[in-house]
Amino acid sequence: MTMVVRVTLLAGLSVAAVVGWAQAAAAPDVAPASQTLQAKPGGSPSSASPPAAGPSGAGQGVSEKTGAAKVGAAQAAAPVSAAAVKSATPSDKPVSAGQVAFMEARLADWPQLGKYKAANAALGQPGPGENRVVFFGASMTEFWGKYGSSFFPGKPYVNRGISGQTTAQMVARFRQDVIDLHPKVVVILGGTNDVAGNTGVMTPEMTEGNWESMADMAKANGIRVIFASITPATEFSWHKGVQPAEKIRVRNEWLKNYCQTHSIIYLDYYSILVNDTGGMKAELTVDGVHANVKGYQLMAPLAQAAVDQALTQ
């Protein structure tokens, strides 16, 4: 089957966004002894990377449409020189040579295809009867199984999360980190960093288009789709003033409706994590954005129930 993917190219990242990304990336990775999981403002501009860091909805399968998969917002980053970064830096927040080097390397591989290249090659193809599942997302996915949390021991589940990524970057690496691994199911969790604007301003429609693109690509390759809700937050430490709570709620409503109308499983993490102000419950988070061990413990059975449902379709 031949599938054409339409990519919308934007003008690229603003220098201000790059500066903020570089400053966040160089923050120290120190975990206080008082917590098993603790957020680190480094690793990527996204969800401040922690060094620690709802029941599955109804629905089945994916859309029956074939043909073009829409890439609503696969943003391409224009090259940013070290001089441009330094000249745009506020005098009270200088960017170091190390930060500039980090950003130059990151911009050379904007989707971060290099992160899992070797691991993918070593993984190989699924064995006979193996129900391989790929968990695909940003920091909430990447940190699952690290810093004291447990990632489905004994299950043939593959973690392909990259902290800080937006859905645009996820679309760009979907073939390498999902399709080429030949899973039976993919669990997609993305959108937090779209709201945060990690790769530039993203409208709800751009996020929605990227979700649709991933669903279309998975379906065209015989992979069953589970979409997880964006997890709650009222503030992003790396991007103050965004006021994300309502934006996350609205995006989740769209995603839930999309899943219902396209026979896709909706995995509702949001409802078990959210407090009465739209943020994450204090006892379930290390920093207001990322789950702690207890948070992942609550999420795990919901994810497993969704996977079990998908595998019976």
Summary of the structure (lengths in Angstrom):
residues: 313
radius of gyration: 18.5
end to end distance: 21.9
largest distance: 59.1
contacts: 1128
relative contact order: 0.19
helix: 38%
strand: 12%
